[in-house]
């Protein structure tokens, strides 16, 4: 997959997860899994000028 394509996070995230699994002797713990997902798929922050009124 060439870098910079829209699908790149979908390739990088499982690769990072597999590497994290290889670095441990047990399972990847939930908080580490969440950090990996958040790194590759950051949450969308609300726009500062957006109001609910």
MDTraj code that builds the backbone (N, CA, C; nanometers):
import mdtraj as md
import numpy as np

residues = "UNK UNK UNK UNK UNK UNK UNK UNK UNK UNK UNK UNK UNK UNK UNK UNK UNK UNK UNK UNK UNK UNK UNK UNK UNK UNK UNK UNK UNK UNK UNK UNK UNK UNK UNK UNK UNK UNK UNK UNK UNK UNK UNK UNK UNK UNK UNK UNK UNK UNK UNK UNK UNK".split()
xyz = np.array([
    [0.0856, -0.1176, 0.0000],
    [0.0000, 0.0000, 0.0000],
    [0.0899, 0.1234, 0.0000],
    [0.0753, 0.2106, -0.0982],
    [0.1573, 0.3317, -0.1009],
    [0.1228, 0.4240, 0.0161],
    [0.2228, 0.4890, 0.0760],
    [0.1953, 0.5813, 0.1867],
    [0.1062, 0.6968, 0.1421],
    [0.0251, 0.7450, 0.2347],
    [-0.0585, 0.8614, 0.2082],
    [-0.1934, 0.8310, 0.1465],
    [-0.2250, 0.7059, 0.1220],
    [-0.3555, 0.6741, 0.0654],
    [-0.4601, 0.6699, 0.1763],
    [-0.5848, 0.6790, 0.1385],
    [-0.6931, 0.6805, 0.2359],
    [-0.7022, 0.5495, 0.3138],
    [-0.6584, 0.4420, 0.2556],
    [-0.6665, 0.3110, 0.3207],
    [-0.5480, 0.2833, 0.4129],
    [-0.4496, 0.3701, 0.4160],
    [-0.3282, 0.3452, 0.4937],
    [-0.3545, 0.3148, 0.6411],
    [-0.4436, 0.3861, 0.7116],
    [-0.4685, 0.3508, 0.8525],
    [-0.5212, 0.2089, 0.8698],
    [-0.5932, 0.1585, 0.7712],
    [-0.6484, 0.0237, 0.7795],
    [-0.5401, -0.0833, 0.7606],
    [-0.4249, -0.0424, 0.7105],
    [-0.3113, -0.1326, 0.6991],
    [-0.2192, -0.1157, 0.8200],
    [-0.1968, 0.0079, 0.8606],
    [-0.1052, 0.0374, 0.9705],
    [-0.1556, -0.0128, 1.1052],
    [-0.2847, -0.0008, 1.1310],
    [-0.3394, -0.0388, 1.2620],
    [-0.3201, -0.1874, 1.2906],
    [-0.3586, -0.2780, 1.2008],
    [-0.3351, -0.4195, 1.2309],
    [-0.1864, -0.4532, 1.2408],
    [-0.1034, -0.3857, 1.1611],
    [0.0400, -0.4084, 1.1681],
    [0.0940, -0.3691, 1.3052],
    [0.0505, -0.2546, 1.3567],
    [0.0914, -0.2098, 1.4893],
    [0.0402, -0.3051, 1.5965],
    [-0.0816, -0.3510, 1.5811],
    [-0.1393, -0.4440, 1.6780],
    [-0.0628, -0.5763, 1.6801],
    [-0.0267, -0.6271, 1.5643],
    [0.0509, -0.7514, 1.5571],
    [0.1884, -0.7308, 1.6202],
    [0.2498, -0.6154, 1.5967],
    [0.3800, -0.5879, 1.6573],
    [0.3685, -0.5786, 1.8092],
    [0.2627, -0.5159, 1.8585],
    [0.2411, -0.5070, 2.0032],
    [0.2217, -0.6460, 2.0621],
    [0.1515, -0.7322, 1.9913],
    [0.1319, -0.8696, 2.0379],
    [0.2653, -0.9436, 2.0413],
    [0.3499, -0.9211, 1.9433],
    [0.4799, -0.9868, 1.9384],
    [0.5722, -0.9378, 2.0503],
    [0.5522, -0.8138, 2.0941],
    [0.6365, -0.7565, 2.1992],
    [0.5981, -0.8042, 2.3388],
    [0.4848, -0.8710, 2.3528],
    [0.4409, -0.9186, 2.4837],
    [0.4462, -1.0705, 2.4864],
    [0.4384, -1.1249, 2.6048],
    [0.4309, -1.2702, 2.6171],
    [0.2875, -1.3149, 2.6389],
    [0.1974, -1.2200, 2.6456],
    [0.0570, -1.2482, 2.6699],
    [-0.0250, -1.1710, 2.5666],
    [-0.1500, -1.1475, 2.5962],
    [-0.2365, -1.0729, 2.5060],
    [-0.2129, -0.9228, 2.5203],
    [-0.2468, -0.8481, 2.4168],
    [-0.2430, -0.7027, 2.4233],
    [-0.3601, -0.6599, 2.5124],
    [-0.3297, -0.5836, 2.6157],
    [-0.4339, -0.5425, 2.7098],
    [-0.5222, -0.4360, 2.6470],
    [-0.6418, -0.4238, 2.7009],
    [-0.7437, -0.3380, 2.6405],
    [-0.6984, -0.1930, 2.6264],
    [-0.6361, -0.1372, 2.7290],
    [-0.5967, 0.0039, 2.7186],
    [-0.4897, 0.0239, 2.6109],
    [-0.4023, -0.0750, 2.5906],
    [-0.3024, -0.0635, 2.4850],
    [-0.3684, -0.0745, 2.3473],
    [-0.4652, -0.1635, 2.3368],
    [-0.5397, -0.1777, 2.2124],
    [-0.6107, -0.0458, 2.1791],
    [-0.6727, 0.0154, 2.2790],
    [-0.7428, 0.1429, 2.2584],
    [-0.6460, 0.2524, 2.2158],
    [-0.5262, 0.2548, 2.2739],
    [-0.4259, 0.3550, 2.2349],
    [-0.3835, 0.3360, 2.0892],
    [-0.3688, 0.2118, 2.0478],
    [-0.3311, 0.1844, 1.9082],
    [-0.4419, 0.2316, 1.8139],
    [-0.5658, 0.1983, 1.8466],
    [-0.6775, 0.2424, 1.7623],
    [-0.6867, 0.3939, 1.7568],
    [-0.6720, 0.4603, 1.8722],
    [-0.6819, 0.6056, 1.8759],
    [-0.5672, 0.6708, 1.7988],
    [-0.4516, 0.6079, 1.7995],
    [-0.3370, 0.6622, 1.7249],
    [-0.3653, 0.6606, 1.5744],
    [-0.4227, 0.5512, 1.5243],
    [-0.4458, 0.5384, 1.3801],
    [-0.5799, 0.5961, 1.3357],
    [-0.6743, 0.6043, 1.4276],
    [-0.8071, 0.6588, 1.3973],
    [-0.8428, 0.7615, 1.5036],
    [-0.7800, 0.8802, 1.5004],
    [-0.8057, 0.9803, 1.6048],
    [-0.9517, 1.0261, 1.6016],
    [-1.0068, 1.0517, 1.7206],
    [-1.1459, 1.0977, 1.7246],
    [-1.1581, 1.2362, 1.6621],
    [-1.2690, 1.2593, 1.5987],
    [-1.2954, 1.3904, 1.5394],
    [-1.3355, 1.4862, 1.6514],
    [-1.2619, 1.5943, 1.6629],
    [-1.2930, 1.6943, 1.7652],
    [-1.3967, 1.7913, 1.7103],
    [-1.4850, 1.8400, 1.7964],
    [-1.5859, 1.9365, 1.7475],
    [-1.5195, 2.0665, 1.7041],
    [-1.5800, 2.1286, 1.6066],
    [-1.5296, 2.2572, 1.5582],
    [-1.5484, 2.3635, 1.6669],
    [-1.4495, 2.4490, 1.6913],
    [-1.4620, 2.5488, 1.7976],
    [-1.5757, 2.6478, 1.7751],
    [-1.6123, 2.6721, 1.6494],
    [-1.7197, 2.7684, 1.6220],
    [-1.8577, 2.7014, 1.6150],
    [-1.8648, 2.5716, 1.6390],
    [-1.9916, 2.4990, 1.6347],
    [-2.0669, 2.5171, 1.7661],
    [-2.1928, 2.5554, 1.7565],
    [-2.2762, 2.5685, 1.8760],
    [-2.3995, 2.4817, 1.8593],
    [-2.4616, 2.4471, 1.9692],
    [-2.5805, 2.3634, 1.9647],
    [-2.7092, 2.4463, 1.9674],
    [-2.6966, 2.5750, 1.9681],
    [-2.8166, 2.6592, 1.9720],
    [-2.8789, 2.6755, 1.8367],
])
top = md.Topology()
chain = top.add_chain()
for i, resn in enumerate(residues, 1):
    res = top.add_residue(resn, chain, resSeq=i)
    for name in ("N", "CA", "C"):
        top.add_atom(name, md.element.get_by_symbol(name[0]), res)
traj = md.Trajectory(xyz[None], top)
